[in-house]
Amino acid sequence: MVDMVKVKLVKTSIDLGVDSVHTPELVAKVMKDYMEEHCNTDRENMVVLGVDINFKIHAIHTLSIGDSRSMQFSMLEIFRVCLLSNSQGFFLAHNHPTGEVEPSDTDIETTHVIQQGAKTMGLNMLDHIIIGDREVYSMKVNGDLTD
């Protein structure tokens, strides 16, 4: 005998204030507002925002909650959220509880690994945004994403 499994997306609706995101500034605002309302920002949080090819938002999900200096998450969770919500692309965002937005070497290296994995899965990683107290940092705008 083999167990038969059923994979199912369970949706809960929330109002993000917009239906689609077309600029890094709007993505950053949506992600920052979401984190302030749904996450403990005294710890690092990683959030994924899944979109279709027209940048219509299909899903938002908190992937990980860490401590004040780091967090762990699975790349598989990013892809699971995107695939189950029929998202063709995604934005990642995480906060730095220190308030600084400069990415660490680990932030950049991890982003490159995720981006390559996404390509393999047929998904498009659109940006990785770091959220600080007063600023945000877009890896796309600052040239940290590979082509």
ABEGO torsion letter per residue (X at the ends): XBBBBBBBBBBBBBBAGBABBABAAAAAAAAAAAAAAABBAABBBBBBBBBBAAGBBABBBBABBBBAABBBBBAAAAAAAAAAAGBABBBBBBBBAAGBABBBAAAAAAAAAAAAAAAAAGBBBABBBBBBAABBBBAAAAGABBX
